[in-house]
Amino acid sequence: MATVAFHTLGCKLNFAETGAISKQFQEHAYDVVPFGAAADVVVLNTCTVTEQADRKCRQAIRKSLRANPASFVIVTGCFAQLRPEQIADIEGVDLVLGANEKFSAASYIDALTKKEKTQISVSCIDDVSVYGAAYSASERTRAFLKVQDGCDYICSFCTIPQARGKSRSDTILNVIRQAESIAEAGYREIVLSGVNIGLFGQERDESLLDLVTALDQITGIDRFRISSCEPNLLSDDIINFVAGSRAFMPHFHLPLQSGDDFVLGKMRRRYRSDLYVDRVRRIKQVMPDAAIGVDVIVGFPAETDERFENTVSFLTELPVSYLHVFTYSERPETSAVDQLDKMGGAVVPKQVRSMRNRRLRILSEKKRAAFYRAYLGSERPVLWEDVNREGMMSGFTDNHVRVETEYDANRVGRIDSVSLDTLSGTGNVQSAEMDLLPLA
């Protein structure tokens, strides 16, 4: 049997799509082996959201070739769609596939022999109309289910619309079928994933609210989470539904990018800080225990020292739980690069970007620690996952507090009501309680 290895870079959506590509190879009688092991075929699913992501893609390609110089190497994903010629110039790459072609990757291989010249099959992004259903379930408890792809927004810093095309969605019926299959496989939690999930169903008169309402009826899944949603698309109806639902967890992730309205305007974001505050307050009003994560970018050209301080103050005062901090990276063919003179500010030096990143990461740790401390001494339901790096068993509460306890293989995949006792040295909450009341 021929063998194939996969390596995924970037977002959870990429991991879900790698899962779909893996299934396709298995249907073609390939045996999946770990990345780094000897394999007849190596598939790399790439990201291009930052310059660092591009660099990691090149490093992964070269690493796979050093480990498997005779492997047939396929590169796909966002970097492949945007820069296929750059990838083709890397010695040893045999096939580059774009967004329209990646879901039929196995059918492109006519022989397991290295090519003298790299084959490129990348459609124009304007012609991309295929929606590839996908989910990944690398852990024993949680699956990431793709429900939407592409984006109709044109933020001035972002290349994702160029890499993934216009917004398109799965049908509610098909999402339900996939969720039921995930439930039958024994998974307890599903994270709904997409590029701009709030646009779900717009092309067929369906909506994200319709989707979550339907999924809440699937009794085989105990927990659902919405991976990320633009604040202008997170309606009161969705928030209220999650607050009263059977299975959707009190956990939201809202991209902010900047707490300064001038910067938000130059970023071409579709909201301002007052709307963001309103969404956070609404969530906390109906779900006081909800976890709220935030995406924020530092070092955008319009971000002066004063405007950065506005972001720091904004986030300090906001009752959010943690931050994902990204350093701005110049992406070719974005208006933030092509129209720099219109951004309202000079280029921020890279050392300043790094310092701003560190400040917000420190703020994030303070926010997370304060959020965790608020639940010490309480009991919350925890879905136990497998052993972590420290040899402890860990899992998340309904509101996304990571909890650790002594490892017990029999409890992996189980939901227990546990007492949250202390903060550990790793920053997680520890539970010393061993006589646990099983919830499910």
C-alpha positions as CSV (number, residue, x, y, z in Angstrom):
1,M,0.0,0.0,0.0
2,A,1.3,3.5,-0.9
3,T,1.8,5.9,2.0
4,V,1.0,9.6,2.5
5,A,2.0,12.1,5.2
6,F,0.3,15.5,5.9
7,H,1.6,18.7,7.4
8,T,-0.8,21.6,8.1
9,L,0.0,25.2,8.8
10,G,-2.3,28.0,9.9
11,C,-5.9,28.0,11.1
12,K,-8.3,25.4,12.2
13,L,-10.0,25.6,8.9
14,N,-6.8,24.4,7.2
15,F,-6.7,21.5,9.7
16,A,-10.3,20.6,8.8
17,E,-9.5,20.7,5.1
18,T,-6.5,18.5,5.6
19,G,-8.8,16.0,7.2
20,A,-10.9,16.0,4.1
21,I,-7.9,15.6,1.8
22,S,-6.6,12.7,4.0
23,K,-9.9,10.9,3.6
24,Q,-9.7,11.3,-0.1
25,F,-6.2,9.7,-0.2
26,Q,-7.5,6.8,2.0
27,E,-10.3,6.2,-0.5
28,H,-7.5,5.9,-3.1
29,A,-5.9,3.1,-1.0
30,Y,-3.2,5.2,0.7
31,D,-2.1,4.5,4.2
32,V,-1.6,7.7,6.3
33,V,1.7,7.9,8.2
34,P,3.0,10.7,10.5
35,F,4.7,13.7,8.9
36,G,8.5,13.1,9.1
37,A,8.2,9.3,8.5
38,A,9.1,7.8,5.2
39,A,6.2,8.4,2.8
40,D,5.5,8.0,-0.9
41,V,3.6,11.2,-0.9
42,V,3.8,14.3,1.3
43,V,1.0,16.9,1.3
44,L,1.6,20.3,2.8
45,N,-1.4,22.5,3.4
46,T,-0.1,26.1,3.7
47,C,-1.1,29.5,5.2
48,T,-0.2,33.0,4.1
49,V,-1.8,35.3,6.6
50,T,1.6,36.8,7.6
51,E,5.1,36.9,6.4
52,Q,6.1,34.5,9.2
53,A,3.5,32.1,7.9
54,D,5.1,32.2,4.4
55,R,8.5,31.6,6.0
56,K,7.1,28.6,7.9
57,C,5.7,27.2,4.7
58,R,9.1,27.3,3.0
59,Q,10.8,25.7,6.0
60,A,8.2,22.9,6.2
61,I,8.6,22.1,2.5
62,R,12.4,21.9,2.8
63,K,12.1,19.9,6.0
64,S,9.9,17.3,4.3
65,L,12.3,17.1,1.4
66,R,15.3,16.5,3.7
67,A,13.4,13.7,5.5
68,N,12.0,12.2,2.3
69,P,14.0,13.2,-0.8
70,A,12.2,10.7,-2.9
71,S,8.7,11.6,-1.8
72,F,6.2,13.1,-4.3
73,V,5.6,16.5,-2.7
74,I,2.3,18.3,-3.1
75,V,1.8,21.9,-1.8
76,T,-1.7,23.4,-1.5
77,G,-3.5,25.9,0.6
78,C,-3.5,29.7,0.8
79,F,0.2,30.2,0.0
80,A,-0.1,27.9,-3.0
81,Q,-3.1,29.9,-4.3
82,L,-1.4,33.2,-4.0
83,R,2.3,32.4,-4.8
84,P,2.3,29.2,-6.9
85,E,5.4,30.2,-8.9
86,Q,7.4,30.8,-5.7
87,I,6.6,27.4,-4.4
88,A,7.3,25.8,-7.8
89,D,10.8,27.3,-7.6
90,I,11.6,25.3,-4.5
91,E,13.6,22.3,-5.7
92,G,11.8,19.0,-5.0
93,V,8.2,20.2,-5.1
94,D,6.3,18.1,-7.7
95,L,2.8,19.6,-7.7
96,V,1.2,22.9,-6.6
97,L,-2.6,22.9,-6.2
98,G,-4.9,25.9,-5.7
99,A,-8.1,26.5,-3.8
100,N,-10.3,24.9,-6.5
101,E,-8.0,21.9,-7.0
102,K,-7.0,20.8,-3.5
103,F,-10.0,18.6,-2.8
104,S,-9.1,16.3,-5.7
105,A,-5.4,16.1,-4.9
106,A,-5.2,12.3,-5.1
107,S,-6.5,12.3,-8.6
108,Y,-3.6,14.4,-9.8
109,I,-1.1,11.7,-9.1
110,D,-0.5,9.4,-12.1
111,A,2.8,8.0,-10.8
112,L,4.8,8.1,-7.6
113,T,7.9,9.3,-9.4
114,K,9.5,12.7,-8.9
115,K,8.8,15.3,-11.6
116,E,11.6,17.0,-13.6
117,K,9.4,20.1,-13.7
118,T,6.9,21.2,-11.1
119,Q,3.3,20.9,-12.2
120,I,1.0,23.9,-11.3
121,S,-2.7,23.6,-11.2
122,V,-4.1,26.8,-9.8
123,S,-7.3,28.4,-11.0
124,C,-8.0,32.2,-10.9
125,I,-9.5,32.9,-7.5
126,D,-12.5,34.6,-9.3
127,D,-13.3,31.2,-10.8
128,V,-13.3,29.4,-7.5
129,S,-16.8,28.2,-6.7
130,V,-16.3,24.8,-5.2
131,Y,-17.2,24.3,-1.6
132,G,-15.2,21.5,0.0
133,A,-16.9,20.0,3.0
134,A,-14.4,19.1,5.7
135,Y,-13.8,18.3,9.3
136,S,-10.8,17.3,11.4
137,A,-10.7,15.3,14.6
138,S,-7.1,14.8,15.6
139,E,-8.0,14.7,19.3
140,R,-10.1,12.1,20.9
141,T,-12.8,14.5,22.1
142,R,-13.2,17.5,19.8
143,A,-13.7,18.0,16.0
144,F,-13.4,21.1,13.9
145,L,-16.2,21.2,11.4
146,K,-16.0,23.5,8.4
147,V,-19.3,25.2,7.6
148,Q,-18.2,28.3,5.5
149,D,-15.3,29.3,3.3
150,G,-14.1,32.5,1.6
151,C,-14.8,36.2,2.5
152,D,-16.6,39.1,0.9
153,Y,-14.9,41.7,3.1
154,I,-11.9,43.5,1.8
155,C,-9.9,44.5,4.9
156,S,-6.9,46.6,3.9
157,F,-4.3,44.2,5.6
158,C,-5.7,40.9,4.5
159,T,-5.0,38.5,1.6
160,I,-7.6,35.9,2.5
161,P,-10.2,36.9,-0.1
162,Q,-7.4,36.6,-2.7
163,A,-6.5,33.1,-1.4
164,R,-9.9,31.7,-0.7
165,G,-12.3,33.6,-2.9
166,K,-15.9,34.8,-2.2
167,S,-17.9,33.6,0.7
168,R,-19.7,30.3,0.2
169,S,-21.3,27.9,2.6
170,D,-22.3,24.3,3.1
171,T,-26.0,23.6,3.4
172,I,-27.6,23.2,6.9
173,L,-28.7,19.7,5.9
174,N,-25.1,18.6,5.0
175,V,-23.6,20.2,8.1
176,I,-26.1,18.2,10.2
177,R,-25.2,15.0,8.4
178,Q,-21.5,15.6,9.1
179,A,-22.2,16.5,12.7
180,E,-24.1,13.2,13.1
181,S,-21.2,11.3,11.6
182,I,-18.8,13.0,14.1
183,A,-21.2,12.1,16.9
184,E,-21.2,8.4,15.8
185,A,-17.4,8.4,15.8
186,G,-17.6,9.2,19.6
187,Y,-16.6,12.9,19.6
188,R,-18.2,15.1,22.3
189,E,-17.5,18.6,21.1
190,I,-17.7,20.3,17.7
191,V,-16.1,23.7,16.9
192,L,-17.8,25.4,13.9
193,S,-15.1,26.8,11.6
194,G,-15.0,29.2,8.6
195,V,-13.2,32.2,7.2
196,N,-16.1,34.6,8.0
197,I,-18.7,32.4,9.7
198,G,-21.2,35.1,10.2
199,L,-21.8,35.1,6.4
200,F,-23.0,31.5,6.6
201,G,-25.9,30.7,4.3
202,Q,-26.3,34.2,2.7
203,E,-26.3,32.7,-0.8
204,R,-29.3,30.5,-0.2
205,D,-31.4,32.4,2.3
206,E,-30.1,30.5,5.3
207,S,-28.2,32.1,8.3
208,L,-25.9,31.3,11.1
209,L,-28.8,31.5,13.5
210,D,-30.6,28.9,11.4
211,L,-27.6,26.7,11.6
212,V,-26.9,26.8,15.3
213,T,-30.7,26.3,16.0
214,A,-30.6,23.1,13.9
215,L,-27.4,21.8,15.4
216,D,-28.6,22.3,18.9
217,Q,-31.1,19.4,18.3
218,I,-28.3,16.9,17.7
219,T,-28.3,15.0,21.0
220,G,-25.2,13.0,20.1
221,I,-23.0,16.1,20.5
222,D,-22.7,17.6,24.0
223,R,-20.9,20.7,23.1
224,F,-20.7,23.2,20.2
225,R,-18.6,26.3,19.9
226,I,-18.5,29.0,17.3
227,S,-14.9,29.5,16.4
228,S,-14.9,33.2,15.5
229,C,-17.5,35.7,14.4
230,E,-17.2,39.3,13.1
231,P,-18.8,41.6,15.8
232,N,-21.1,43.3,13.3
233,L,-22.5,39.9,12.3
234,L,-23.0,38.6,15.8
235,S,-26.6,39.5,16.3
236,D,-28.6,39.7,19.6
237,D,-30.6,36.7,18.3
238,I,-27.5,34.6,18.1
239,I,-26.3,35.7,21.5
240,N,-29.7,35.1,23.1
241,F,-29.9,31.7,21.5
242,V,-26.5,30.6,22.8
243,A,-27.5,31.8,26.3
244,G,-30.5,29.5,26.3
245,S,-29.3,26.6,24.2
246,R,-28.8,23.0,25.2
247,A,-25.3,22.5,23.8
248,F,-23.7,25.8,22.6
249,M,-21.1,26.9,25.1
250,P,-20.8,30.4,26.7
251,H,-17.7,31.1,24.7
252,F,-17.2,33.7,21.9
253,H,-14.2,34.8,19.8
254,L,-14.6,38.3,18.4
255,P,-12.0,39.8,16.1
256,L,-11.3,43.4,17.1
257,Q,-7.9,44.2,15.4
258,S,-7.7,47.7,16.9
259,G,-9.4,49.7,19.7
260,D,-8.9,53.0,17.9
261,D,-11.6,54.1,15.5
262,F,-9.2,55.9,13.1
263,V,-7.2,52.7,12.7
264,L,-10.3,50.6,12.3
265,G,-11.4,52.9,9.4
266,K,-8.1,52.6,7.7
267,M,-8.2,48.8,8.1
268,R,-11.6,48.9,6.4
269,R,-13.3,47.1,9.3
270,R,-17.1,47.1,9.2
271,Y,-17.6,48.3,12.8
272,R,-16.2,50.8,15.3
273,S,-15.3,50.5,18.9
274,D,-18.7,51.4,20.2
275,L,-20.4,48.5,18.4
276,Y,-17.7,46.1,19.8
277,V,-18.3,47.3,23.3
278,D,-22.0,46.8,22.8
279,R,-21.5,43.2,21.6
280,V,-19.3,42.4,24.6
281,R,-21.7,44.0,27.1
282,R,-24.6,42.1,25.5
283,I,-22.9,38.8,25.9
284,K,-22.0,39.5,29.5
285,Q,-25.5,40.7,30.2
286,V,-27.1,37.4,29.3
287,M,-24.1,35.1,30.0
288,P,-22.0,36.6,32.9
289,D,-19.7,33.6,32.9
290,A,-19.0,33.7,29.2
291,A,-15.4,33.6,27.9
292,I,-14.7,36.2,25.2
293,G,-11.5,36.0,23.1
294,V,-10.2,38.9,21.0
295,D,-8.0,39.1,17.9
296,V,-5.9,42.2,17.8
297,I,-3.2,43.5,15.3
298,V,-0.4,45.7,16.4
299,G,1.9,47.8,14.1
300,F,-0.6,48.7,11.4
301,P,0.7,51.8,9.4
302,A,-2.0,54.1,10.9
303,E,-1.2,53.0,14.4
304,T,0.7,55.9,16.0
305,D,1.9,55.7,19.7
306,E,-1.3,57.5,20.8
307,R,-3.6,55.2,18.8
308,F,-1.9,52.1,20.2
309,E,-2.4,53.5,23.7
310,N,-6.1,53.9,22.8
311,T,-6.1,50.2,22.0
312,V,-4.4,49.3,25.3
313,S,-6.9,51.4,27.3
314,F,-9.8,50.0,25.4
315,L,-8.8,46.4,26.0
316,T,-7.8,47.0,29.6
317,E,-11.3,48.3,30.5
318,L,-13.2,45.7,28.4
319,P,-14.4,42.5,30.3
320,V,-12.7,40.1,27.8
321,S,-10.9,36.8,28.8
322,Y,-7.9,36.6,26.6
323,L,-6.2,38.0,23.5
324,H,-4.7,36.6,20.3
325,V,-2.1,39.2,19.4
326,F,-0.8,39.4,15.8
327,T,2.0,41.6,14.6
328,Y,1.1,43.5,11.4
329,S,2.9,42.0,8.3
330,E,3.0,43.7,4.9
331,R,1.1,41.5,2.5
332,P,1.7,42.1,-1.2
333,E,-1.3,43.4,-3.2
334,T,-3.2,44.7,-0.2
335,S,-4.3,48.3,-0.1
336,A,-2.3,48.8,3.2
337,V,0.8,48.3,1.1
338,D,-0.3,49.6,-2.3
339,Q,-1.8,52.7,-0.9
340,L,0.4,53.4,2.1
341,D,0.2,57.2,1.7
342,K,-3.6,56.9,2.4
343,M,-3.2,55.0,5.6
344,G,-2.7,58.1,7.7
345,G,0.6,57.2,9.3
346,A,4.2,56.1,8.6
347,V,5.4,52.6,8.6
348,V,5.8,51.4,12.2
349,P,9.4,50.1,12.8
350,K,9.5,46.4,13.4
351,Q,11.1,46.7,16.8
352,V,8.2,49.0,17.9
353,R,5.7,46.3,16.5
354,S,7.5,43.7,18.6
355,M,7.3,45.8,21.8
356,R,3.6,46.5,21.3
357,N,3.0,42.8,20.7
358,R,4.8,42.0,24.0
359,R,2.7,44.6,25.9
360,L,-0.6,43.1,24.7
361,R,0.6,39.6,25.4
362,I,1.3,40.6,28.9
363,L,-2.2,42.1,29.1
364,S,-3.6,38.9,27.7
365,E,-2.0,36.9,30.5
366,K,-3.4,39.2,33.1
367,K,-6.8,39.0,31.6
368,R,-6.7,35.2,31.4
369,A,-5.4,34.9,35.0
370,A,-8.2,37.2,36.3
371,F,-10.8,35.3,34.4
372,Y,-9.5,32.0,35.8
373,R,-9.3,33.3,39.3
374,A,-13.0,34.3,39.2
375,Y,-13.9,30.7,39.1
376,L,-11.6,29.3,41.8
377,G,-13.7,27.5,44.4
378,S,-16.6,26.9,42.0
379,E,-17.7,23.8,40.2
380,R,-17.8,23.6,36.4
381,P,-18.3,20.8,33.8
382,V,-15.0,19.8,32.2
383,L,-14.6,17.7,29.1
384,W,-11.4,15.8,29.7
385,E,-8.9,15.4,26.9
386,D,-5.8,13.3,26.7
387,V,-2.5,13.7,28.6
388,N,-0.8,17.1,28.2
389,R,2.9,17.9,28.0
390,E,3.3,18.0,31.8
391,G,1.9,14.4,32.1
392,M,-1.4,15.7,33.6
393,M,-4.8,15.3,32.1
394,S,-6.4,18.5,31.0
395,G,-9.7,19.7,29.5
396,F,-11.9,22.8,29.2
397,T,-14.9,23.9,31.2
398,D,-18.0,25.1,29.3
399,N,-16.7,28.6,29.5
400,H,-13.2,27.7,28.2
401,V,-11.2,27.6,31.4
402,R,-8.4,25.0,31.0
403,V,-8.3,22.6,33.9
404,E,-5.6,20.0,34.9
405,T,-5.8,17.0,37.2
406,E,-4.0,13.7,37.6
407,Y,-4.2,11.5,34.5
408,D,-6.8,8.8,34.3
409,A,-7.2,7.2,30.9
410,N,-10.8,6.1,31.8
411,R,-11.9,9.6,32.1
412,V,-10.7,10.9,28.7
413,G,-13.7,11.9,26.6
414,R,-15.9,12.2,29.7
415,I,-17.6,15.3,31.1
416,D,-17.3,15.7,34.8
417,S,-18.4,18.3,37.3
418,V,-15.2,19.3,39.0
419,S,-14.1,21.7,41.7
420,L,-11.7,24.4,40.4
421,D,-9.1,24.6,43.2
422,T,-5.9,26.4,42.4
423,L,-3.9,28.1,39.6
424,S,-1.0,26.0,38.5
425,G,2.5,27.0,37.5
426,T,1.5,26.7,33.9
427,G,-1.3,29.2,34.3
428,N,-4.1,26.6,34.2
429,V,-6.6,25.8,36.9
430,Q,-5.9,22.6,38.8
431,S,-8.6,20.3,40.3
432,A,-7.5,18.0,43.2
433,E,-10.9,16.5,43.5
434,M,-10.9,12.8,42.6
435,D,-14.4,11.7,43.6
436,L,-16.1,13.4,40.7
437,L,-19.7,13.5,39.8
438,P,-20.0,12.4,36.1
439,L,-22.4,14.6,34.1
440,A,-22.3,12.4,31.0
